[in-house]
């Protein structure tokens, strides 16, 4: 009789160099026009909030937060297509908002495809609201697609103690 291996609970943590192969694999399987390894490395080098949702060595998703004066911008939030609907994006978004609060951001912005209903529902659940549209923002086969711009205001101390 063999002993069952204990399950490691996924947790949000800082992205490390060792995570990049899995992050890139998830990125390439998720997008027709994926970010390059250089973009991820540049984000880390610039001091952006680069997080992963991982259990042990397995990465389930990642998020990138760019800080700015009194605000932050979520540049990328993605979960592994093979592990979607398991709460990984929700945990990562929570982590990104906590990171934004730590840098004293008063608001957080992001762009989302109008047709990405799962992401829009997640952002709605976290209190984001549509404030505008960026024309021809995303590349698509044969052209460009608009993006909705969403904003979430942060309350002082909202994530303290979580």
N, C-alpha and C positions, 0 to 999 in steps of 0.2 A: 504494500500500500504506500503510495507516494503522498508526501505532504503537499497541500495546496500552497502555492506561492501567495504571499499577501499582496493585495492590490495596492498600488501606490496611487493616492488621490492626485489628480491634476491640480497644479497651482500656477498662479501667475508669478513670473519672475523676470528679471532682466535678461535680455537676449545676449548670448555669448557667441564668440566666433564659431564654436563647435555646433551651434544650432543652425548656422547658415545653410548647409546642404539641405536640411529638412525644410527650412523656411522657403528656400528657392524651389524645391520640389512642390510644395503646397501652392506657391505663387504661380508656377507654370501650369499646374493642373487646374487652377481657378480662373485664370485670365487669358484671353486671346493675345493681349499685349502686356506681358508681365514685366515687372521691374527687373533690372539686372542685379547681379551680385554687387556691382559697384555702387548702385544706389543705396542698397542696404548698408554697405560698409560706410558710405559717406554719411548716412543718417546717424550711425553709431559714433563715427568720428566727430560729428558736429555736436554731439551731446543731446540728441533728441531722445525722447523717452521711447526706447525700443524694448518691447515686452514680448514674452512668449507664454503660452499656456502649455505646460508640459507635465508629464508624469515620468519620473526617472529621466531617461534619455529621449523619450518619445515626445515630439512637439506636435500639438494638436491645432495650434493657431498662433497668430502674432498680431501685434499692433504697433503703430508708429505714431508718436505724438510730437509735433514741432512746437516748441515754446515761442512765445512772442510777448511783447509788452502788454501785460494785463490780460492776455488771451493765449489760447493754445489751439492748434489745428490738428485734427486726426487725419493723417495722410493716408493711412492704410490700416485696415482691420480685416482679417481673413482667417477663416477656420478651414481645416482640412476637409475637402469634400467627402472623404470617407468617414468623417466623424461629426458631421453636421447634426444639428438639432439635439446636441448633448450639453448645451450650455457653455461651450468654450468661448464663443464670441461674446456672450453676456458677461462672463468673468473677465475677459480681456477689456471690454468697454468699461466695466467698473474700475479695473486697474488703471486704465488711461485717465478716467475722470479723477481718480484719487491722485494720480501723478500731476494732473493739471492743478488740482487744489494745492498740492505741495509747493508748486512754483507761484502760487498766489494768482492764478488766472481767474479772471472774473467771468469769462465766457469761453466756450469751446465750439469750434466750427468744424464742419466736415462737408464733403460732397458725396452724393449717392445717385446712382442711376434711377430715374423715375420708375422703371419697371422692376427694380429689385425690391419686391414687396417684403421679403423676409427681413432684409436689412432695415427697411423703412419702419417696419413694425417694431423691431428691436430699438431703434432710435426713438420712436414715439414712446415706447415703454420707459425710456430713460429721460423723457422730458424735452427732447430736441423738437424744434419746430422749423418748418420751412420758412426761410426769409428771402429766398431769391432763386435765380436760375442762372447757370453759366452755359451760354450757347456753345455748342460744338466742343465740349470739354473732353469727352472720352473718345479715343479712337475706336472705330468698329470697322469690320470688313467693308470696304467700299465707301467709307466716309467717317463721319463724326456723330456723336450723340450728346445731347444736353445732360447737364448734371443739376440736381436740386442742391441748393446750399441750405444747410441746416445749422441751427445755433442752439446751444444749451447754456443758460446762465447758471453760474455756480453760486451757491450761498456760502458765506464764510462759515467754516467748520462743518460743512455738510457731511464730509466723509471722515471726520475725526473720530477715532475710536472704533472704526469698522474693522 
